[in-house]
Amino acid sequence: MVETYATSTALAEACAHGVEACLKRGLDTRGRASLVGTGGRSPGQVYDRLRNARVDWARIIVTLSDERCVAADAPESNARLLDERLFQGEPAKAHFLPLWPEPDEAALRALLPFDAVLLGMGEDGHVASLIPGDPGLGEGLNPAGQRLTLPVPAGLGSPPLPRITLTLPALLQARAIFLLIAGDAKREVIDRAQAGADLPVRAILVQDQVPVRVLWAPSH
């Protein structure tokens, strides 16, 4: 189930190719496409390569799996990562739907199902900002939940800032999920989750609603 790549460069190439194919299918069949990006170290090289994707970015809407509740130009902002690594050249024509300061659930719902969702994972098994220890985690992971986004209190994750996250039901309303991981520690987390460990990422791995590609490289 885990795709193994020798280097982070090879992983990024494979992921970008897969995401580009998803966006092209969306454009070809519906005239528009949607991409859910993510933050952290994992997706930067993917965004670099997606800048060369041969798609009509003006008909693509990009949002995020989660966002830190900080200004858009703050170093911790996931929107800033998109600005610096993806929204350059042709991709600058894409429409961006931010989650902060106020997630627009109606606009998000209009995008469903997303054409491609990018996710990273922490060593605690969190995806998006569905983080162990959050009092609202049960609601966020409820597959029958109605909300697409939830607030996450400060004090969780790294950095321990307040956040907004897509819920599991939102993430699973997608045509494809790409889960990016690097390093032996995170590979072990995936193995534990697949074996039954009660970690948020397990909800992504064990469902049969949407295909998931888990891409792993030894290091970032």
N, C-alpha and C positions, 0 to 999 in steps of 0.2 A: 504493500500500500504506500510505502514511503519511496519517493523517487530520489535517488542518490546522485549528486553531482560532485565532481572532483574539486571544483572551485566555486566561489560565490559568483564569479563572472559567468560561468556556464549555467548556473542556476538562474541568474537574472535573464540571460538570453532565452532560456526555455520558458520562463514565466512570462516575459514580455511577448514572446511569440504566441503563447496561449491566450493571453489577454487580448492581443490584437485580433486574433481569430474570433473571439467572442464579440468584440465590438463590431467587427465587420458583419457578422451574422445579424446582429441587432439592426445595424444600418440597412442591410439588404432586405430584411423581412419586415421591419416596422418603420424605417425611415429615421430612427433615432436610436441611441444607445446610452447605457448608463454604466458607470464604473464607481465602485466603492473603494477608495484608497485607504491606506493605513499609515500609521506613524512608526517611529522607532528606527532602528538601523537596517532592518531587513529590506525595505522596499526601495531604498535610494537608487541602487543600480538598476532596478526594474524601471523606475521612472525615467532614468537617463536614456534607456533603450526605447521606451515607449514614445519618446519625443520624435523618433524616426518612423513611427507607425504610419502606414499609408491609409489613413482613415480621414473622414471629414470631421475634424474636431469641432466645427461649428454646430454639429448636430449631436454632440455628446455632452451629457451632464455628468459631472463628477461630484461625489460627496465623500464623506469619511465614515469609517467604522466607529470612530470615537474621536473626541476632541477634549483637550485640556481647556479649562475655563480661564483663558488668558487672552491678551490682545493678539490679534492676527499676526503681528510682527514680532512677538515674543519668541525667544529661542525654543521654548517648550511647545510651541504651537504646531500641530500637525498641518494646519493650513499653510503655515510658512514653509514647511517641507515641500508641499505640493508646488508652491510658488517658485521655490528655488530649483527644484529638480524636475518638475513635469511641465508647468505652465510657462514654457519658453518656446519661442518660434511658433509653429503651427498650433501646438496644443494650447497656446494662450487664447485661442478662439473658443475653447470649451467653456461651457457654463458651469460655474461652481456653486453648489448648494451647501452653505456652511451649517454646522450643528450648533455653533456658538456665535452670538449670545443667546439666540432663541431658535431651537430646531423647528423647522416648518414641517409638521407631520403630514399635512395635506399634500405638500409638494413632494415629500418623500414617498407617500403612498402612490402618487401618480407615476412614480418611476418603476414601481414593482411590476414584475420581478426584475431585479438588477441583472444586467448582462454578465458582469464579472465582479467578484468581491475578493479583494486582497486582505489577508489577515497575517499578522505576526503572532507570536506567542511568547509569554514570559516564562521564566523558570518555575513560577508558581502555577503554571497551567492556565493562566488567564488569556483570553482572546478579546479583541476590542477592549473595552474597559469593564468586562464581566470578570470581576476580581474576587478571589476568595477573601472572605472576611467582610464583604459588603453586606449590610443588613438587607439590602434590596436585591441580592443576587438571585434569590428564589424566583422573584417576579421577572427578573431579566432573563432567566433560563427557562421560564415556563413556556413550553411550545404552543400552548393554547392562549397565551397572553395576547391582548389586543393592542398594546402600546408598541410603537416602533422605536421609541427612545426613552431613556431613563437617566435621571441625574445620579451621579456617583459622588459621595461625600469626600472631602479632603481626608488625608491620612492613609490612603491606600495606594498601592502601586509606587512606581518610581518614574518621575517625581511624584510625591504624595499630594497632588493638587486636586481640587474638585474637577469633575469631568462630566461629559455627556457621552453616553454610549448607545449604539444601536442594540436592540434586544436580540435574543436568539430567534424569535419569529421573524424579525426583519432580516437578519442575516441569511436565514434559510429561504427567504423568498428571492431566490437568485437562480440563474442558469448555470453558474459555475463558481466554485470557491477555490482560491489558491492560498494555501497555508504555507508560509515561508518560515523555515527554521534553520538555525546554524549552530554548530558545536555539539559536542557529545552530551552535555548536560540536558539540552533541549530534546535531543533524540531520545534520551532516557525517559523524559517526561512523556513524550508521545507513546513510547512503549508501555509505560505505566498506565496511561489513560486507556489505551487499547485493551490492556489486560483487566480493566475494571476500576481503576483508581477514580475516586470522585473528584474530578477536576473539571473546570468549565470547558476546556478544549474537548473533553470526551463527548459533549453534546453535539459538537461539529462532526466528530469522527464516526459516531455510531449511527447517525440518522441516515435514512435512505431517500430523503426528499430531493437532495441536490448533490450532484457529483462533486467530490472534493479531491483536489490534487495536493498532496503533502510533498513539498520540495525541500530537500535537506542538503546542506554542504557542510564540510568540516569546520569552516570558520567564515566570518563575515568578510 
